[in-house]
């Protein structure tokens, strides 16, 4: 219903502009006849005529612009109607399918290694990060963290780099300390 109202408003505006253009033509014709008519003592000046022609040209340009906008609006309305009808024809998923997909997502999330990201600052070391997390770092754990982050040498990690530390190792190390 909203599209029909917009179409009516746009059509009304275009018609009103057309009436204004026609009125401008009649007025300019009347003025030309009045000033240049027989028995008239005054004549129209060239500047006045140019001004009228410029005004008429501006009105014509505006009418052309509104006409193009009207066509564009009609095209967009047709597009919207097409999209709306295609959405209405789509079959909704059965709740069982949605539950199954949710289960698959949960399984994938559980299988993914859980990590925490910490930002390396100047002077930080992976060993110190692991220790702050309550872990008992060893060479193997540091090597795992380096491999996870794509580094081969802990001394070559630039300041400001975010380092991922696996949480599985964190929990197992915490359990060992308790």
N, C-alpha and C positions, 0 to 999 in steps of 0.2 A: 504493500500500500504506500509506503514511503517513496518508492521510486515513481509511482504514478503522480504523487503530489509534486515531486521535484520536476517531473516532466511538464506538468501543467504550469508550474511557476516559470520554468524556462521558456516555454512556448509563449506565455503571456508577456514576458520581458522582451522576447524577440518581436512580437507583434507591436508592443508599445514603442519599441525603437523604430520599427518600420513606419509607424504613424508619425513619429517625430521627424523622420527623414522626409516623408511626403509633405508634412507641414512645412519643413524648411524649404523644400522645393517650391511650394505654392507661395510662401512668403517672399522668397527671393524673386520669383516670377512677378509677383504683384509689385514689389519694389522696383524692379526693372521697368515694368510698364508705367508705373507712376512717375518715375524720374525721367524716363526717356520717351514717354508717350507724346502724341501730338498735342500741341497747344500748351505744353508744360514749359514754364520759363526756366526751370532749373534742370540741369542734366546730371546724371550720375557720374561720379568721378571714377577714374581707373582704380584708385586705391580701394574704394568701397566695393567695387566689383570683385577685385582680387580677394578682399576680405571675405566676401560672401562665398566665393568659390572655395577658399581654404576651409571655411566652416562646413560647407557641404561635403567636401572631401573627408574631413575629420569624422563627420557623422557616418559617411559611407564606410570608412575604415572600421569604425566601432561596430557597425552592423555586421560587417564581414567577420570580425573577431568573435562576436557573439554567436554568429551562425556556426563557426568552426567549433566553439566551445559546446554548443548544443549537440553537434554531431559527435564530438568526443564523449560527452556525457551519455549519449544514447549507446555508444559502443561499450562504454564501461558498465552501463546497466545491463546490457546483454551478456557481458562477461560474468558479472556478478550473478545473474540469473542462472547462467550455465553452471557455475561453480556450486551454487546453492542446490540446484537440482541434482548434480552429481553426488554431493554430500548426502542428500536425502535418500538417494538410491543405494548408497553403501550399506552393506549389512553390518550391524554391530557384532562385535565378538561375543561369543558365549562366555558366561562367567567362568566356566571350567577352563577355557583356553587362557583367560587372564590369570587365573590362579596358577596354572601350569607354567606360564611365562614368568610369573613372580617367583616361583620356586626355583626356576633355572637361574634367575638373576641372583637370588640369595645364595645358591650353591657356588656360583662363580665368585661372588664376593668373599665367601668363606675360604675358597681355594686360593685366592690371591694373597700373596704375602703382605702382611700388615707392616707398615713402616711409619716412622716419624721423620719429619724433615727438620733439620736444624741448620742454621746459617753459620758458616765458618767465618770467624772474625780473625783479624791479625793476631797471631800467637796461639790460636786454638789448635788442638790436635784431636784426631779421632779417639785416641786413647782417653783424653780428658772428657770428651763427650760421653763415651761409654761409661766411664767412672761416675759422671754426674747422674746418669740414668740408673745408677744403682747396680751396674753390671761389674763383673770382675773380668776386665778385658784381658785377652791373650792374643798372641800373634795370629792365630787362626781366625778369631773374630774380627780383628782389624783387617785382615786379608779379605774376609767375606764382605765387609763394608766397602772396601776399596773396589772390589769386583762389581758389587751391586751398583756403584756410582760411576763405573767406567774409568777408574784411575788405577795406575800401576804403582805409583809412588806417592806416599802420604805427604811427602815434603813439597810436592808440586801442585797442591790444591790451592788455587788463588783465594784470597780473602773475599768474602761476599758470596761464595758458592754455597748453594743449599745441598746438604748431604743427607741422603736417606739412610736411616738406621733401621734394620729389621726388628720388629717387636717380638717375634718368636724367640730370638736370641735373648732379648731383654727379659722375657718372662722366665725362660729356662735358667738364665744366670741368676735372677733374683731368687728363684726357688732353691738354687744350689747354695746361696749365701745364708738362707734361713735355716 
